[in-house]
């Protein structure tokens, strides 16, 4: 007989306690379908959470087994979750004649009740039968390692649940401290479906000029909650490794840490490369990973810009910009060199003011940045502006150039440890 458990009904109270036929089970067949239509063997690598399982339980009853009781029972293992109770008619496989009824309760208790006529007719025969039903993989109870353990004597098996595309990863340089050569990184690991096993996060500082700043430590959050105190990273100067718990669907890890530019790269424009990788396991035990590579430009050199334009009054307005990159430029000298056909004013305007004065001189030997009267280093972004007269027009056109140079301090005749920064503006 074949029984498909699918319909809803009320329970029945039996006059005689049904006989447990657990020890009469002769075989169990399990099939898998990813879509509920196409069925095949359970794949060794595991099943998808969205798939379906079909079970066929076979049994054999000895002669005279039903003499004293026409009802048999079996309780499904605890791994099965039935959404609703079910009942129906049991039919003979050979001639489709009704042989009795079956019921299954919501807790998986199956009772098959053969009718009296069938029992009398087959009293001296060996009775065989099978029970077939389906279950959603998502409805099956699983162990903590995401395996379905099924034990239907004499059959016992484990079915791994295969999670695919379980993680994504991103990484950004969220803050650059050019003055101290420090890059603040944030790596995020997201999981839409959860992961099968623990998540291993590994980060490598790929550039020779970049090291892990272990002194600043790590911050690790899970779904916004700080879990740094329970995480013990394995770190070296060139990277780290973190072991994090498996992720549930929708989980998010965020890891914050710092890289430092090496001393030999200080005072240069440096592009540093950093890579992070997250690894977990699929249901069949295979590793899978996602990674992100980030290139970050870290300029620890003060920068200078220059532009010019014509005013409504016919003069040329020049603007010099200085970005100190948060470095102390005390002792650095700003000079401005115009083309031969223009003359610089004696003083130009600077903002913010230096030692209370908003005017400086950039011609000749230029302006050397002093220590502020407050004792603070000169670490602002400065803007210097001034106007010059337009030169005489020759052949209907004219062109003026103006070059601003920011030179680091150093003894006369000895090259400075850093090259000057120079830029030319034209009108």
C-alpha positions in Angstrom: 0.0 0.0 0.0 1.1 3.6 -0.5 0.1 6.3 1.9 0.7 10.0 1.1 0.2 12.2 4.2 -1.4 15.5 3.1 -5.0 16.1 4.3 -6.3 17.5 7.6 -8.7 15.5 9.9 -9.6 15.0 13.6 -8.0 12.2 15.7 -9.4 8.8 16.4 -9.6 6.9 19.8 -8.7 3.2 19.2 -10.6 0.5 21.2 -7.3 -1.5 21.4 -3.9 0.0 21.7 -2.3 -0.4 18.2 0.8 -2.6 17.9 4.1 -0.8 17.4 5.6 -2.1 14.1 9.0 -0.4 14.5 10.8 -3.7 14.6 8.9 -4.8 11.4 10.4 -2.0 9.2 12.5 -3.5 6.5 13.8 -0.5 4.6 13.8 3.3 4.1 14.3 5.2 0.9 14.9 8.9 0.8 14.7 11.1 -2.3 15.5 14.8 -2.8 13.9 17.4 -5.0 15.2 21.0 -5.3 11.8 22.2 -6.7 9.2 19.6 -5.5 8.8 18.2 -9.0 12.1 16.5 -10.1 13.2 13.8 -7.7 16.5 12.0 -7.4 19.0 10.6 -4.9 20.2 12.8 -2.0 23.4 14.6 -3.3 26.5 13.8 -1.3 27.3 17.6 -1.1 24.0 18.2 0.8 20.6 19.7 0.1 19.4 23.2 -0.2 17.3 24.8 2.6 14.6 25.5 0.1 14.4 21.9 -1.2 12.2 18.9 -0.4 12.7 15.3 0.9 10.5 12.3 0.2 10.5 9.3 2.5 9.3 5.8 1.7 9.2 3.4 4.7 8.6 -0.3 4.0 7.5 -3.0 6.5 6.6 -6.7 6.6 4.1 -8.4 9.0 4.4 -12.1 9.8 1.5 -14.5 9.4 -1.2 -14.1 12.1 0.3 -10.8 13.1 -3.1 -9.1 12.8 -5.0 -11.9 14.6 -5.5 -10.0 17.9 -5.2 -6.5 16.7 -6.0 -4.9 13.3 -4.1 -1.7 14.0 -0.4 -0.9 13.9 1.4 2.2 14.8 4.7 4.0 14.3 6.0 7.3 15.6 8.1 9.4 13.3 11.6 10.5 14.6 11.9 13.9 16.3 13.6 15.4 13.3 10.3 15.6 11.4 8.0 18.6 11.8 4.5 18.1 10.6 2.6 21.3 10.0 -0.8 19.6 10.5 -2.5 16.3 11.2 -3.5 14.0 8.4 -5.7 11.0 7.5 -6.9 9.0 4.6 -7.8 5.6 3.2 -5.3 2.7 2.8 -5.5 1.0 -0.6 -4.2 -2.4 -1.8 -1.3 -1.9 -4.3 -2.5 -4.8 -6.5 -6.2 -4.1 -7.0 -6.8 -0.6 -5.4 -9.3 -2.1 -3.0 -9.6 -0.2 0.3 -7.9 -2.1 3.2 -8.4 0.3 6.0 -7.6 3.8 7.2 -4.6 5.7 8.4 -4.1 8.7 10.7 -1.1 10.8 11.6 -1.1 13.3 14.4 0.7 16.7 14.3 3.4 15.2 16.6 4.2 12.4 14.0 2.2 9.5 15.5 1.1 7.2 12.6 -1.7 4.7 13.1 -2.8 2.2 10.3 -6.1 0.4 11.0 -6.9 -2.5 8.7 -10.6 -3.3 8.2 -12.0 -6.6 9.5 -12.6 -8.2 6.1 -9.0 -7.6 5.1 -7.7 -9.1 8.3 -9.7 -12.3 8.0 -8.8 -12.8 4.3 -5.1 -12.3 4.9 -4.7 -13.9 8.3 -2.3 -16.6 7.0 -0.3 -14.4 4.7 2.8 -12.3 5.2 1.7 -8.7 4.8 3.9 -6.1 3.3 3.4 -2.4 2.9 5.0 1.0 2.5 4.3 4.5 3.8 5.4 7.5 1.7 5.4 11.2 2.7 7.2 14.4 1.9 8.7 17.1 4.1 10.2 20.5 3.4 13.9 20.7 4.3 13.2 24.0 6.0 10.7 22.2 8.3 13.1 19.5 9.4 14.8 19.9 12.8 18.5 20.3 12.5 21.5 20.0 14.7 23.7 23.0 15.6 26.0 22.1 12.7 23.1 22.3 10.2 22.7 18.5 9.6 19.5 16.6 9.5 20.0 13.4 11.6 17.5 10.7 10.6 17.1 7.4 12.4 14.3 5.0 11.2 15.5 1.6 12.2 17.2 -0.1 10.5 18.1 3.0 8.6 20.2 5.9 9.9 21.7 8.7 8.0 22.8 12.4 8.1 21.9 14.9 5.5 23.9 18.1 5.4 22.2 21.4 4.5 24.2 23.2 1.8 24.3 27.0 2.1 25.3 28.8 -1.0 26.3 32.5 -1.5 26.1 32.8 2.2 28.4 35.9 2.6 29.4 39.1 1.1 32.3 41.4 2.2 33.2 45.0 1.9 36.2 47.1 3.0 36.9 50.8 3.1 39.5 53.2 4.3 37.2 55.4 6.3 39.7 57.8 7.7 43.3 58.9 6.7 45.6 60.7 9.2 48.2 62.0 6.8 50.2 63.8 9.6 50.8 60.5 11.4 50.6 58.1 8.4 47.6 56.2 9.8 44.8 54.6 7.9 41.6 53.6 9.6 39.9 50.6 7.9 36.5 49.1 8.3 35.6 45.6 7.0 32.0 44.4 7.0 30.8 40.8 6.5 27.1 40.3 5.7 25.1 37.1 5.3 21.7 36.9 3.8 21.2 33.2 4.3 23.6 32.5 7.2 26.7 30.4 7.1 27.2 26.7 7.8 30.2 27.0 10.1 32.4 29.6 11.8 33.6 32.6 9.9 37.4 33.2 9.6 38.4 36.7 8.7 42.0 37.2 7.5 43.5 40.6 6.5 46.8 41.1 4.8 48.8 44.4 4.4 50.1 43.7 0.9 52.3 46.8 0.5 55.8 47.0 1.9 55.0 50.5 3.2 51.9 49.4 5.2 51.9 47.6 8.5 49.2 46.7 11.0 49.0 49.2 13.9 48.5 46.6 16.7 48.7 49.3 19.4 45.3 50.7 18.3 43.7 47.3 18.6 40.5 46.1 17.0 36.8 46.8 17.4 34.4 44.0 16.4 30.6 44.3 16.3 27.9 41.8 15.5 24.6 43.4 14.4 25.7 46.6 16.1 26.7 45.1 19.4 30.3 45.3 20.5 31.8 41.8 20.9 35.5 42.9 21.0 36.0 41.6 24.5 35.3 38.0 23.5 37.4 38.0 20.3 41.1 37.1 20.4 42.8 38.0 17.2 46.1 36.4 15.9 48.0 39.4 14.6 51.4 40.2 13.1 52.9 43.3 11.6 51.5 42.4 8.2 48.0 41.3 9.1 45.6 39.4 11.4 43.2 36.5 11.7 39.9 36.5 13.5 37.7 33.4 14.3 34.0 34.5 14.5 30.9 32.5 15.3 28.7 31.2 12.4 26.3 33.7 11.0 22.5 33.5 11.1 20.5 34.9 8.2 20.7 38.7 8.2 23.8 38.8 10.5 26.5 41.5 10.0 30.0 41.7 11.4 32.0 44.9 11.3 35.7 45.0 12.1 37.6 48.3 12.6 41.4 48.4 12.7 44.3 50.6 11.7 47.2 50.5 9.2 50.4 52.6 9.6 52.7 53.9 6.9 56.3 52.9 7.5 58.9 55.5 8.4 60.7 55.2 5.1 57.5 56.1 3.2 56.8 59.2 5.3 56.8 62.5 3.5 55.8 60.8 0.2 52.7 60.2 -1.9 52.1 56.5 -1.2 49.4 54.1 -2.5 49.0 51.2 -0.1 47.2 47.9 -0.8 45.2 45.9 1.7 43.1 42.8 1.3 40.6 41.1 3.6 39.0 37.6 3.1 36.2 35.8 5.0 36.0 32.0 4.8 33.3 29.6 6.0 32.2 26.0 5.1 29.4 24.6 2.9 27.2 21.8 4.1 29.5 19.2 2.5 32.5 20.5 4.4 34.0 22.4 1.5 35.4 25.9 2.2 34.1 28.9 0.4 35.3 32.5 0.7 34.7 36.1 -0.3 37.4 38.8 -0.4 37.9 42.5 -1.0 41.0 44.4 -2.1 41.4 48.1 -1.4 44.0 50.6 -2.7 44.4 53.8 -0.7 46.4 56.9 -1.6 48.1 58.3 1.5 49.8 61.6 0.8 51.8 62.8 3.8 53.3 65.7 2.0 51.8 69.2 2.3 50.2 70.2 -1.0 50.0 73.6 -2.8 47.6 74.8 -5.5 47.5 77.9 -7.7 44.8 79.5 -9.9 44.1 82.9 -11.5 41.3 84.8 -13.0 40.3 88.2 -14.4 38.3 90.6 -12.1 35.5 92.9 -13.2 38.0 95.8 -12.8 40.4 94.3 -15.3 43.0 93.0 -12.8 44.3 89.5 -12.3 43.3 87.8 -9.1 45.5 85.0 -7.9 44.7 82.3 -5.3 47.2 80.0 -3.6 46.0 77.1 -1.5 48.1 75.2 1.0 46.9 71.9 2.5 49.2 70.9 5.3 47.7 67.4 5.5 47.6 68.0 9.2 51.4 68.2 9.3 53.4 70.9 11.1 54.8 73.2 8.4 56.7 75.5 10.8 59.9 76.3 9.0 58.5 75.7 5.5 58.8 78.6 3.1 56.2 79.8 0.6 57.5 81.7 -2.4 55.6 83.1 -5.4 57.4 83.7 -8.7 55.5 85.7 -11.4 56.4 85.9 -15.1 58.5 88.9 -16.1 55.5 91.0 -17.2 53.8 91.3 -13.8 54.8 92.7 -10.4 53.8 91.2 -7.1 52.3 93.4 -4.4 54.4 94.0 -1.3 52.0 92.0 0.9 49.2 89.5 0.2 46.2 88.3 2.2 46.4 85.0 4.1 43.6 83.1 5.9 43.6 82.1 8.6 45.9 84.7 10.1 49.4 83.8 11.2 50.4 85.2 14.6 47.5 87.6 14.4 48.4 89.0 11.0 46.4 88.3 7.9 49.1 89.7 5.6 52.4 88.2 4.5 55.0 88.8 1.8 55.7 86.0 -0.7 58.0 87.8 -3.1 61.8 87.5 -3.0 62.9 85.1 -0.3 59.2 84.3 0.5 57.4 83.7 3.8 58.6 81.2 6.3 55.9 79.8 8.6 56.7 80.6 12.2 55.4 78.9 15.4 52.1 80.4 16.3 52.0 82.7 19.3 49.8 80.2 21.0 52.4 77.5 20.6 50.3 75.5 18.2 51.9 74.1 15.0 50.9 75.5 11.7 48.5 72.7 10.6 45.7 74.6 9.0 44.6 74.8 5.4 45.7 78.2 4.2 44.3 80.4 1.4 46.5 83.3 0.1 44.9 85.9 -2.3 46.2 89.0 -4.1 45.7 91.0 -7.3 48.1 92.2 -10.0 47.8 94.6 -12.9 47.3 93.1 -16.3 50.4 93.6 -18.6 50.1 95.4 -21.9 48.5 93.5 -24.7 50.8 92.5 -27.5 49.4 91.4 -30.9 45.9 91.2 -29.4 46.8 88.6 -26.8 48.7 88.3 -23.6 49.6 85.5 -21.1 50.8 85.6 -17.5 52.2 82.8 -15.5 52.7 82.6 -11.7 54.4 79.8 -9.8 53.9 79.1 -6.1 56.5 76.9 -4.3 56.4 75.4 -0.8 59.9 74.4 0.4 60.6 72.3 3.5 63.2 73.6 6.0 66.9 72.5 5.7 70.4 74.0 6.0 71.6 76.0 3.0 73.2 73.9 0.3 71.9 70.6 1.8 68.9 68.9 0.1 65.9 68.9 2.2 64.5 65.4 3.3 61.4 66.2 1.2 61.1 67.8 -2.3 59.5 71.2 -2.6 55.9 71.4 -3.8 55.5 73.7 -6.8 52.6 74.6 -9.1 52.1 77.2 -11.8 48.9 79.1 -12.5 48.2 80.8 -15.8 45.8 83.5 -17.1 
